[in-house]
Amino acid sequence: QVQLVESGGGSVQAGGSLRLSCRASGVSDSTYSMGWFRRSPGKEREGVACIAGSGLTSFYSDSVKGRFTISRDNSNNTLYLQMNDLKPEDTAMYYCAADYPSVLCSKSERRYNAWGQGTQVTVSS
């Protein structure tokens, strides 16, 4: 069973940057697919980015492409999301998720079987 704990959220002005982290534990193998999702008030949860177990393949939603970068450090069981040029519409609760034991990146929320508790990101104009 994979356990996930996010950190790094906060409040920032538009145009600023934040880096989210997600520490994984519970399994010895770290090479499984992971992703970031977010939920804004009044909206359904949406996929932001995903990364393959190897870290060599990643996908982004159109809304964050070119501004966000997903990465991972398998030696430290940690997933990251670097968020640059933040916009007010990026305000949301951000969740990391694991698709254990799949190694392929998946954009489908239904594939993920472990979720963190979320970290809040607030962007003011």
Salt bridges, closest charged atoms under 4 A:
GLU46 OE2 - ARG38 NE 2.68
ASP62 OD1 - LYS65 NZ 3.23
ASP90 OD1 - ARG38 NH1 2.94
ASP90 OD2 - ARG67 NH1 2.73
ASP99 OD2 - ARG111 NE 3.24
GLU109 OE2 - ARG45 NH2 2.70
